[in-house]
Amino acid sequence: MRRTVVALVAMTALVAACQQPAEAPVAEPAGADAPPPVMPADAPPQEEVDPAVAALPAGEPVPCRNQLGEAAAIRLVERCVQVSPASHPPCHPDNPCALIQGEIDRSCAMYKPGETRPAECGA
């Protein structure tokens, strides 16, 4: 009899441990009603994202060679390579033209007034 009572208590404890706990209410993340962050006035300048690049379609991007044709895409890529200081610039005809042009614009904007800009920046 004693074994039966011990076995029933053990079995009840095992069954109770296997049951899922009741759903707890989901708490809102801290600061959900907080205002958006504001950039301090003394913060260093931030790099802006070109709206043309940010607005690329959600599907597969169209290569520049398909948008402009092979010859025009190669000319754009050559301009990009000439002005970009990046170690791995997006200067490739398989990238969207907006991305390549954005790199050219970004690179040319880095020159300060009075500095000599490459001729490719004016093209």
Secondary structure by P-SEA (a helix, b strand, c coil): caaaaaaaaaaaaaaaaaccccccccccccccccccccccccccbbbbcccccccccccccccccccccaaaaaaaaaaaaaccccccccccccccaaaaaaaaaaaaacccccccccccccc
